[in-house]
Amino acid sequence: MSNKLANESYFVKRLRDSGYNTIKLFNKYSDADNRKWTILIDPQVASVYCTCYEFTDVINDKFVTYFELYDGGRYIPTRYCIDTESIEVILDYLVRFNINNKHPDYGTDKKNKKI
């Protein structure tokens, strides 16, 4: 059975309900590609690409869905992958990586910040 979060509209709705600005970018990957869709989270500040992957794990005989977060290493470690069936887990990771408008350093580049 497919993960409910693999539905792009559901995923985007839940993010928007939680206060995140999102843009649907692409959902026409070929059947041979494990990617289902890609969206942009918080395009005006963090610009995090989120790509949903779905594939069948032949060894364990189960259906696998995971989400890759990528922002070029600015807020999130490069090509960070999350295997979950819960939007709350995704939201928790976004908050941990300071991708929310309530964090005091939100929108600032810590690498170039003068002390």
C-alpha positions in Angstrom: 0.0 0.0 0.0 1.3 3.4 -0.9 2.2 6.0 1.7 -0.5 8.7 2.1 2.2 11.4 2.1 3.3 10.2 -1.4 0.2 12.1 -2.7 1.6 15.5 -3.8 -1.6 17.5 -3.1 -2.0 16.0 0.4 1.6 16.7 1.2 1.4 20.3 0.0 -1.9 20.9 1.8 -0.5 19.7 5.1 2.6 21.9 4.7 0.4 24.9 3.8 -1.9 24.2 6.7 1.2 24.4 8.9 2.1 27.8 7.6 4.7 26.9 4.9 4.7 28.5 1.5 5.1 25.8 -1.2 5.3 25.7 -5.0 4.6 22.5 -6.9 7.4 22.1 -9.4 7.2 18.8 -11.2 5.3 15.6 -11.1 5.7 14.1 -14.6 8.7 11.8 -14.0 8.9 8.7 -16.3 7.6 5.3 -15.1 11.2 4.1 -14.9 12.1 6.9 -12.5 11.6 6.3 -8.7 10.8 10.0 -8.2 7.1 10.9 -8.1 7.1 14.7 -7.6 9.2 17.7 -6.5 8.1 20.8 -4.6 9.8 23.9 -3.3 9.3 24.7 0.4 9.7 28.3 1.6 10.8 29.7 -1.8 11.5 33.2 -0.6 13.9 32.3 2.2 15.2 28.7 2.6 14.2 27.4 -0.9 14.2 23.7 0.1 13.5 21.2 -2.7 11.5 18.2 -1.5 11.4 15.2 -3.8 9.2 12.2 -3.1 10.6 8.8 -4.1 8.6 5.5 -4.3 9.9 2.1 -5.1 9.4 -1.6 -4.3 12.0 -3.1 -2.1 12.3 -6.5 -3.6 14.5 -8.0 -0.8 12.1 -7.1 2.0 9.0 -7.3 -0.3 7.5 -4.0 0.7 6.7 -0.6 -0.8 9.1 2.2 0.2 8.5 5.9 0.2 11.0 8.5 1.3 11.5 12.2 0.9 14.7 13.9 0.0 15.3 17.5 1.2 17.9 19.6 -0.6 18.8 23.3 -0.3 22.4 23.2 -1.5 23.7 22.6 2.1 22.6 26.0 3.4 20.2 24.8 6.2 20.0 21.1 5.6 22.9 18.6 5.2 23.3 17.7 1.5 20.6 15.3 0.1 19.0 14.6 3.4 16.5 11.7 3.2 13.6 11.0 5.5 11.6 7.7 5.5 8.3 8.4 7.2 4.5 8.1 6.8 3.9 11.2 9.0 3.8 14.8 8.0 4.6 15.7 11.6 8.0 14.0 11.1 8.7 16.2 8.1 7.6 19.3 9.9 9.8 18.3 12.9 12.9 18.1 10.6 12.1 21.4 9.0 11.9 23.1 12.4 15.1 21.3 13.6 16.9 22.8 10.5 15.5 26.2 11.4 13.2 26.4 8.5 10.3 28.3 10.1 9.6 31.9 10.5 9.7 31.7 14.4 13.4 31.0 14.8 15.5 34.1 15.6 18.1 33.3 12.9 15.5 32.5 10.2 16.4 34.0 6.9 20.0 34.9 7.8 23.1 33.3 6.5 24.9 32.1 9.6 28.2 31.5 7.7 28.5 35.2 6.9 27.1 36.6 10.1 29.5 38.9 11.9 30.0 38.3 15.6 
